[in-house]
Amino acid sequence: MKNELGFDACLDYKASALRDQLKGACPKGVDVYFDNVGGEILDTLLAHMNLFGRVVVCGMIADYNAVDPYRVRNWRAILVNRLRVQGMIVFDWKDRYGEALKALGGHFGEGRLKYKESIVHGLANAPRGLIDLLAGKNFGKQLVKLDP
């Protein structure tokens, strides 16, 4: 991931040592966390946030299939570090889609934006793709390719 996509660090959230990995990757703490997962990962990151840090909540995939939704336990970190936590839904920015597409297209054309996808082939495999996505088995965006 680091070499292919150019990340500074890459953590395995499924590994049992996520806290230690996070300390190694962010020894000075975290200023901004963009959260698509929620659950225990959010709680873990809250413990590493810096004073006046910001948390953007854009998804909660950890709870999408949960019978008993996860309850955030680390509220103290929000209080003590005076964190700003805000929800964000992509439709909040619909008026800027054109601007974003132009900027992202430029970054992609310059080789500064890279991506990976998981693809299942055929509509018959779409349910498997969705199940894999919800189970965290995909890599990047999960797509269904409709073969001719």
C-alpha positions in Angstrom: 0.0 0.0 0.0 2.7 2.5 0.9 4.7 1.9 -2.3 1.8 1.3 -4.7 -0.6 4.0 -3.5 1.9 6.4 -1.8 0.5 6.4 1.8 2.8 7.5 4.6 1.6 4.5 6.7 -0.9 1.7 6.5 -2.5 0.0 9.5 -4.3 -3.4 9.6 -7.4 -2.6 11.6 -8.2 -6.3 11.9 -4.9 -7.0 13.7 -5.0 -7.3 17.4 -2.3 -4.6 17.9 -4.1 -1.6 16.3 -3.3 0.7 19.2 0.4 -0.1 18.9 0.4 0.3 15.2 -1.3 3.7 15.6 1.3 4.8 18.1 4.0 3.8 15.7 2.4 5.5 12.7 1.3 8.7 14.6 3.8 9.1 17.4 2.7 12.8 17.9 -1.0 11.9 17.9 -3.8 12.6 15.3 -5.1 16.1 14.4 -7.8 15.0 11.9 -9.6 11.7 11.6 -12.0 11.0 8.7 -14.1 8.1 9.9 -16.0 5.7 7.6 -16.0 2.8 10.0 -17.1 3.8 13.5 -17.3 1.2 16.3 -14.1 0.1 18.1 -11.9 1.7 15.5 -13.4 5.1 16.3 -12.9 4.5 20.0 -9.3 3.6 19.4 -8.6 6.7 17.4 -10.3 8.9 19.9 -7.7 7.9 22.4 -4.9 9.2 20.1 -6.5 12.5 19.1 -4.6 15.7 19.8 -5.9 18.7 21.7 -8.6 20.5 19.6 -8.5 17.7 17.0 -11.3 17.1 14.5 -13.3 14.0 13.8 -15.4 13.8 10.6 -17.9 11.0 10.7 -18.9 10.0 7.2 -19.9 6.3 7.7 -20.4 3.6 10.3 -19.8 0.4 8.4 -19.0 -1.4 11.6 -22.7 -1.1 12.6 -24.4 -1.7 9.3 -25.0 -5.4 10.0 -24.9 -5.2 13.8 -27.8 -6.6 15.8 -26.6 -4.6 18.8 -25.0 -1.3 17.6 -21.6 -0.4 19.0 -21.8 2.3 21.7 -18.9 4.7 21.8 -17.0 4.3 25.1 -14.3 6.9 24.8 -16.4 10.0 25.3 -13.9 11.2 27.8 -11.3 11.8 25.0 -13.8 14.1 23.3 -14.3 16.1 26.4 -10.7 16.2 27.7 -9.2 17.0 24.2 -12.0 19.4 23.3 -12.5 17.5 20.0 -14.8 18.7 17.3 -16.9 15.8 16.0 -19.1 16.4 13.0 -21.2 14.2 10.7 -20.7 14.6 6.9 -22.8 13.2 4.1 -21.5 13.6 0.6 -24.8 15.2 -0.5 -23.9 18.2 1.7 -21.4 19.1 -0.9 -23.5 18.5 -4.1 -23.0 22.1 -5.2 -19.3 21.5 -5.5 -19.3 18.2 -7.3 -18.1 19.8 -10.6 -15.2 21.5 -8.8 -14.3 18.3 -7.1 -14.4 16.2 -10.3 -12.2 18.8 -12.1 -9.6 18.8 -9.2 -9.6 15.0 -8.8 -9.4 14.5 -12.5 -6.3 16.8 -12.6 -4.7 14.9 -9.7 -5.4 11.6 -11.4 -4.0 12.8 -14.7 -0.8 13.9 -12.9 -0.5 10.5 -11.2 -1.0 12.1 -7.8 -4.3 10.2 -7.2 -4.2 6.5 -7.3 -6.9 3.9 -6.4 -7.7 0.2 -6.2 -11.0 -1.5 -6.5 -12.6 -4.9 -5.8 -14.6 -6.1 -8.7 -17.1 -9.0 -8.9 -18.3 -10.0 -12.4 -21.9 -10.3 -13.4 -25.1 -9.3 -11.7 -25.5 -12.8 -10.2 -22.4 -12.0 -8.1 -23.6 -8.6 -6.9 -25.0 -10.0 -3.6 -21.6 -11.6 -2.9 -19.9 -8.3 -3.6 -22.2 -6.5 -1.1 -21.7 -9.2 1.5 -17.9 -9.0 1.1 -18.1 -5.2 1.3 -20.1 -5.3 4.6 -17.6 -7.9 6.0 -14.6 -5.8 5.1 -13.3 -8.2 2.5 -13.1 -5.7 -0.3 -10.1 -3.6 -1.2 -11.1 0.0 -2.1 -14.4 0.6 -3.8 -16.6 -2.5 -4.4 -17.8 -2.7 -8.0 -20.0 -5.0 -10.0 -18.9 -5.3 -13.6 -21.8 -6.2 -16.0 -20.2 -8.4 -18.6 -21.7 -8.5 -22.1 
